[in-house]
Amino acid sequence: MVINENSILYFSGTGNTFEIAEKVARKIELKLISVVDLLEEKTIEIDCEVVGLVFPIYFGGVPKIIGRIIDKMVSIKLKYTFALATYGGMPENPFRILENELRKKR
């Protein structure tokens, strides 16, 4: 699969993170894509200007499903990547983990 539109890839377990992803996508005119819909893809190529990842913090880190999607990425060609994370308890620093995983794909 090729993602060729500026997009937000989101994961939401309860719907709270979806609500945030939807508001951001609408505000800055990005396509909204559930990572659950990408699980069956063998590979994911990112060929657009902007991609955001929006997810809840699980156990102080990035949910495994986000890691599975990043593992499927074979090429990332974009100018800007951002991430937003939601949490209900104590936040940790999942962004360092996420940054390291994405750098491996460039």
Secondary structure, DSSP 8 states (H G I E B T S, - for coil): -EE-S-EEEE--SSSHHHHHHHHHHHHHT-EEEEGGGGTT-S-EEEESSEEEEEEE-BTTB--HHHHHHHHHEEEEE-SEEEEEEE-SS----HHHHHHHHHHTT-
